[in-house]
Amino acid sequence: MEENIIELVNEDGKTEKLVVEATFHIDDTLYAVLHEINSDEGMIYYVEEADDGNGILVKVEDEEEIKEVMEIYEGIADDLI
């Protein structure tokens, strides 16, 4: 299986390469599960539309939102992967 790798600039201004494990909608929000190339630990991001119409990935920091998104993701993961 070919991995979808993207590059993100972190808050320190450094470029990170991350693997897109899955993307999915919950209500009107598009979420993405990403992980570092040499890690299986997933990180949850949501996509926010910028003024220019492009998407910006924003890391979810709220523990309750992470828990809710992970529960839904685990329930649909087999269909997405």
CORCORFEN-V663331 format. One record per backbone hydrogen bond with DSSP energy under -1.0 kcal/mol. NH is the residue of the N-H (numbers start at 1). CO is the residue of the C=O. If there is no record, write none. Layout:
((NH:CO) (NH:CO))
This chain:
((6:18) (8:16) (10:14) (13:10) (16:8) (18:6) (19:35) (20:4) (21:33) (22:33) (24:31) (26:29) (29:26) (31:24) (32:45) (33:22) (34:43) (35:19) (39:36) (43:34) (45:32) (46:58) (47:30) (48:56) (50:54) (53:50) (56:48) (58:46) (60:44) (66:62) (67:63) (68:64) (69:65) (70:66) (71:67) (72:68) (73:69) (74:70) (75:71) (76:72) (77:73) (80:76) (81:77))
